[in-house]
Amino acid sequence: MKNIFLLILILLLASCSTYDESYYESEYRLDDIESIIVELESRITDLENDLSAMEEENEELASELEEVSGTLDELLDEKY
């Protein structure tokens, strides 16, 4: 009877320690996931800033292209 009681006690302790380990492992995984999310949010912000800068540069280039096109049209009109 003592042996059965000890066996049950050992099994209970083993299951509790396994539960605790898996709990801490899941906490570490959660921390890893949270740090990955923070890193991704930072990268998204950087990409949004890069996109805004590219859009501004695109608008400037479009404006310059219109000026060059207008100048080219004027030169062609004068020549012909």
C-alpha positions in Angstrom: 0.0 0.0 0.0 2.9 2.4 0.8 4.4 1.7 -2.5 1.3 2.5 -4.4 0.9 5.7 -2.4 4.5 6.7 -3.1 4.1 5.9 -6.8 1.0 8.1 -7.0 2.8 10.9 -5.1 5.8 10.6 -7.5 3.6 10.7 -10.5 1.7 13.7 -9.2 5.0 15.6 -8.5 6.3 14.6 -11.9 3.2 15.9 -13.7 3.3 19.1 -11.7 7.0 19.8 -12.6 6.2 19.0 -16.2 3.3 21.5 -16.1 5.5 24.1 -14.6 8.2 23.6 -17.2 5.7 23.8 -20.0 4.2 26.9 -18.4 7.6 28.7 -18.3 8.4 27.5 -21.8 5.2 29.0 -23.0 6.0 32.2 -21.2 9.4 32.4 -22.9 7.7 31.7 -26.3 5.2 34.5 -25.6 8.1 36.8 -24.8 9.7 35.8 -28.1 6.5 36.3 -30.0 6.0 39.8 -28.4 9.6 40.8 -29.3 9.0 39.6 -32.9 5.8 41.7 -33.1 7.6 44.8 -31.8 10.4 44.2 -34.4 7.8 43.8 -37.2 6.0 46.9 -36.1 9.3 48.8 -36.2 10.1 47.5 -39.6 6.6 48.4 -40.9 7.0 52.0 -39.5 10.4 52.2 -41.3 8.8 50.9 -44.6 6.0 53.4 -44.3 8.5 56.2 -43.8 10.5 55.0 -46.8 7.3 54.8 -48.9 6.3 58.4 -47.9 9.8 59.6 -48.9 9.6 57.7 -52.2 6.1 59.2 -52.9 7.5 62.7 -52.3 10.5 62.1 -54.5 8.1 60.7 -57.2 6.0 63.8 -57.1 9.1 66.0 -57.4 10.3 63.9 -60.4 6.9 64.1 -62.0 7.0 67.9 -61.7 10.5 68.1 -63.2 9.4 65.8 -66.0 6.5 68.1 -66.8 8.8 71.1 -66.9 11.3 69.3 -69.2 8.4 68.1 -71.4 7.1 71.7 -71.6 10.5 73.0 -72.5 11.0 70.3 -75.1 7.6 71.1 -76.6 8.6 74.8 -76.8 11.9 74.0 -78.5 10.2 71.7 -81.0 7.6 74.4 -81.8 10.3 77.0 -82.3 12.3 74.7 -84.6 9.3 73.7 -86.8 
